[in-house]
Amino acid sequence: MTDPLSPTSPPASSSPAAHRKKSEDLRSHRWYGAKDLRSFGHRSRTAQMGLSRDDYLGKPVIAILNTWSDMNSCHTHFRQRAEEVKRGVWQAGGFPVEIPAMSLGEAFQKPTTMLYRNLLAMEAEELLRSYPADGCVLMGGCDKTTPGLVMGALAMNLPTIFVPAGPMLRGDYKGQFLGSGSDTWKYWAELRAGNITERDWQDVEDGIARSPGTCMTMGTASTMTSAAEVLGLTLPGASSIPAADSRHAMMATHTGRRIVDMVWEDLKPLDFLTPASFDNAVTAVLGLGGSTNAIVHLIAMARRAGVALDLARFDELARSTPVIANLRPGGKYLMEDFFYAGGLRAFLREMGDLIDGSQRTCNGRTLAENIEDARTYNADVIRPRAEALLESGGLAVLHGNLAPAGAVIKPAAMEAHLRRHTGPAVVFRNYDDLAARIDDPALPVTKDSVIVLQSAGPQGAPGMPEWGQLPIPQKLLKEGVRDMVRISDARMSGTSYGACVLHVTPESHVGGPLALVRDGDLVTLDVDARRIDMQVSDEEIARRRAEWQKPIPKFSRGYGVMFLKHVQQADTGCDFDFLAPDYRENAGEAPTEGEPEIH
Ligand code: FES
């Protein structure tokens, strides 16, 4: 049996030897191989680091973009993993160079890492452009680091492999497993309802994140690393390996070996990323019951690859894709269980003909070849399609007079009786207003109310934070209410759950209809009809629109100004307009094609 993680077995679909690059063809040759004063400087400064010409000259330079940081608890093992990637690069005859990149620590960064995803994408692109990289290994995993790194690398389109950080071990609390995020919300609600003590709450705090690695539910991190694997950007099986497992270190070394071959083969992401491979990623995210955040990120990643993925395609695929991974927050198990059950390779095999196995991947083989020997070892964790958790509907895209350009909901993670619901709106102007009033005993709210949060979108918050799982008012929690219809232009953590309508587009800050909802307006959610509407006449909406005043921008200097000026709406992935592959500033005035000559 072949080891799917090993890049040493001959790839079934690799480039013919005749197409292998020569040393003089390497991009890094312009830095190291030229006989000029600039290259003298590059070589002498490499010698300054104790490296002789034998160490690097004529070898592929592999840039390892490492998002390690003391402010990213999910990547604490990345210093060591970078060494393991380097070991593989050296073994294969390459020259590894580790370059730190912005870390985006989800647990610490305010107001949201999403404000900085595009900044990481820009940084990754420019690091690869400005340094002598022939190929790159991207080290990420904590939520936005995956799309940020991948978006930047796709813009450069060098041979690329992504090393996912891997999920952390299961959380532990009084003999029970804890799931990242989902159990945080659960026990927070119990604390606010008076059902657990502060001491219990501290025990949850101490046990919920007990090893390196990303959140271990099928939250945004595991959703996006799984998507990266399905796209062929990781070695097969890589995304499911727990960070603390020794096989994770082996995967890092295998990656280091494989990326050197990819450079010689000149196998680049845009050689194998196709509309079908993005359909595969969407289908996998749906089958996994993955995070709604994947919608924004996959659309942005696809656009960087020149693939026109849109909300309609998500909804179309969701109508026919079963949820077969029994993983929290929608299901029962955690990522560690998923790995022991066979991981993503077994999952993809169970998905059968819903996945187009002919798509190529970074190891030179097709997806089908990478999973042909995969087996499921626990059929309750990775269900056969005949025993799916849900036959369809992992995500749903809504439209209506509240969201003309779309909104999303995760039907798999909401109470079923709310799928069709009408109730009066209780409107909060912004997050501060919500925080100040949500637990006010005098708030006129019942379990049938629809809670609305404005100014939480890409420009309004700004950065479209994960505020979308709006809190249930305390007085309703005490009555036993655990789910209500909630609407915002925010995103929601992939570890969250509830009847939360998210990504309302256009957002309220730019004058979307969400800005025009008033307390008491009747709002109707109909998941099956894919509708979200306020029962307000067109005339009244027009009258309110005429009165509406554009809010003052949140930034007056720095990166924030650039963000507000260029960020696009959620339905197109929240990328900056000027980072689109076909963007041309002052078209016709300057050379615009290809990589500029670097001297
Ligand atoms: Fe890093 Fe959740 S906080 S993945």
Boltz pocket constraint, residues with backbone or C-beta under 6 A from the ligand:
constraints:
  - pocket:
      binder: B
      contacts: [[A, 74], [A, 105], [A, 106], [A, 107], [A, 141], [A, 142], [A, 143], [A, 180], [A, 213], [A, 214], [A, 215], [A, 219], [A, 221]]
      max_distance: 6.0
